[in-house]
Amino acid sequence: MPTKEEKQKSLADLKESFQQAKSLILVNYRGLDVTAMNKVRRKLQESGGEFKVAKNTLSVLAAKELGWHDLAPFLKGPTAIAFSLDENMIPAKILAEFTREFKQLEFKAGVLSGKTLDLNQVQQLAKLPSKEVLLGKLLGNIQYPLNGFAGTLQNLLRNLVYALEAIRKKQAAEAS
């Protein structure tokens, strides 16, 4: 049985993880074997995240100390927490991949920038394109009008050159 000091340290560590995370996702992992849990854990670690199983009572205390009172109802039953220290959407995307592979893994809720997300919001977050894809689309949207403008200018200059050449030929013909 853990001592009071050990529980306090666990609470402090969990609270620190909650504070440092850019996002966190709560999942029900009932029915997942150790091999599957380790696979999920490894994938999240490779992407700069963590995957922890903590006592719900400690998780509720940590959440309440951070002002996330609306997270407490989701911390019931077997709950694992996926943290992202680098990018907001990583845990949701990785866990979404694993929910297809391991049907037992189910989203419960999440926190993004200190705001609690319900099941639907977490699922929508998982469906968003990656940061790189979104940046690519933004760049394409910025580039498109510029390319159109450059093409229009090029056509105007070409037409000006043709017009000047036609005038030169007409004047050369009149001079002869």
C-alpha positions in Angstrom: 0.0 0.0 0.0 1.5 3.4 -1.0 2.3 5.8 1.7 0.8 9.3 1.9 4.1 10.8 0.6 4.1 8.5 -2.4 0.5 9.4 -3.2 1.4 13.1 -2.9 4.4 12.7 -5.2 2.2 10.7 -7.7 -0.4 13.5 -7.6 2.3 16.2 -8.1 3.7 14.3 -11.1 0.3 13.8 -12.7 -0.6 17.4 -12.2 2.7 18.5 -13.8 2.0 16.2 -16.7 -1.4 17.7 -17.1 0.0 21.3 -17.0 2.8 20.6 -19.5 0.6 18.8 -22.0 -0.6 20.8 -25.0 -3.4 18.3 -25.2 -4.5 15.1 -23.5 -7.0 12.4 -24.4 -8.8 10.1 -22.1 -9.5 6.6 -23.3 -11.2 3.5 -22.0 -8.7 0.6 -22.3 -10.8 -2.2 -20.9 -10.0 -5.5 -22.7 -6.6 -4.3 -24.1 -3.8 -6.7 -23.4 -0.3 -5.6 -22.3 1.1 -6.1 -25.8 -1.5 -3.7 -27.3 -0.9 -1.1 -24.5 2.8 -1.2 -25.1 2.3 -0.7 -28.8 0.1 2.4 -28.2 2.6 3.6 -25.6 5.6 3.2 -28.0 3.8 4.9 -30.9 2.9 7.9 -28.7 6.5 8.1 -27.3 7.9 8.2 -30.8 5.7 11.1 -31.6 6.6 13.1 -28.5 3.8 12.0 -26.3 3.1 9.8 -23.3 0.5 7.2 -22.4 -0.2 6.7 -18.7 -2.6 4.8 -16.6 -3.2 6.6 -13.3 -5.7 6.1 -10.5 -8.9 7.9 -11.3 -9.0 9.5 -7.8 -5.5 11.1 -8.4 -6.5 12.2 -11.9 -9.7 13.8 -10.5 -7.7 15.6 -7.8 -5.1 16.8 -10.4 -7.8 18.0 -12.8 -9.7 19.8 -10.1 -6.5 21.5 -8.8 -6.0 22.8 -12.4 -9.7 24.0 -12.6 -10.8 21.3 -15.0 -13.8 20.4 -12.9 -15.8 19.2 -15.9 -13.2 16.5 -16.6 -14.1 14.5 -13.4 -17.2 12.7 -14.8 -15.0 11.1 -17.6 -12.5 9.7 -15.0 -14.5 6.6 -14.1 -13.7 3.0 -15.0 -10.5 2.0 -16.6 -8.9 5.2 -18.0 -5.6 5.8 -19.7 -4.4 9.2 -20.5 -2.5 10.1 -23.7 -0.5 13.4 -23.4 1.1 15.4 -26.1 4.0 17.7 -25.2 4.7 18.9 -28.7 1.7 19.1 -30.9 -2.0 19.3 -30.1 -3.5 16.7 -32.4 -0.9 13.9 -32.1 -2.6 11.8 -29.3 -6.1 12.0 -30.9 -4.7 11.0 -34.4 -2.6 8.1 -33.0 -5.4 6.8 -30.8 -7.8 7.1 -33.7 -5.6 4.8 -35.6 -5.5 2.3 -32.7 -9.3 2.4 -32.2 -9.6 0.9 -35.7 -7.0 -1.8 -34.8 -8.2 -2.4 -31.2 -12.0 -2.1 -31.0 -11.8 -2.2 -27.2 -10.0 1.2 -27.1 -12.6 4.0 -26.8 -12.3 7.7 -26.6 -13.9 9.3 -23.5 -12.9 13.0 -23.5 -9.9 15.3 -23.8 -8.4 18.6 -23.0 -7.0 21.0 -25.5 -5.4 24.3 -24.4 -7.1 23.9 -21.0 -10.6 23.4 -22.5 -12.4 20.1 -21.9 -13.5 18.3 -25.0 -16.4 15.8 -25.1 -16.3 12.6 -27.1 -17.6 14.2 -30.4 -15.0 17.0 -30.2 -12.2 14.5 -29.6 -13.4 12.5 -32.6 -13.5 15.7 -34.8 -10.0 16.6 -33.6 -8.7 13.2 -34.6 -10.2 13.7 -38.1 -8.5 17.0 -38.7 -5.6 17.0 -41.2 -2.1 17.2 -39.8 -0.3 20.5 -39.2 1.8 20.0 -42.3 -1.2 19.3 -44.5 -3.0 22.4 -43.1 0.1 24.6 -43.7 0.4 23.2 -47.2 -3.3 24.1 -47.9 -2.8 27.6 -46.4 0.3 28.1 -48.6 -1.6 26.9 -51.6 -4.4 29.3 -50.9 -1.9 32.2 -50.5 0.0 31.2 -53.6 -3.1 30.7 -55.9 -4.0 34.4 -56.2 -0.4 35.4 -56.6 0.1 32.9 -59.4 -3.0 34.2 -61.1 -1.8 37.8 -60.7 1.6 36.8 -62.1 0.0 35.1 -65.1 -2.2 38.1 -65.8 0.8 40.4 -65.7 2.8 38.1 -68.0 -0.1 38.1 -70.5 -0.3 41.9 -70.4 3.4 42.2 -71.0 3.2 39.7 -73.8 0.3 41.6 -75.4 2.2 44.9 -75.0 5.2 43.4 -76.8 3.0 42.1 -79.6 1.3 45.5 -79.9 4.7 47.3 -80.0 6.0 44.8 -82.6 2.9 45.3 -84.8 3.4 49.1 -84.5 7.0 48.8 -85.5 6.2 46.6 -88.5 3.4 49.0 -89.6 5.8 52.0 -89.3 8.6 50.1 -91.2 6.0 49.2 -93.9 4.9 52.8 -94.2 8.5 54.1 -94.4 9.3 51.8 -97.3 
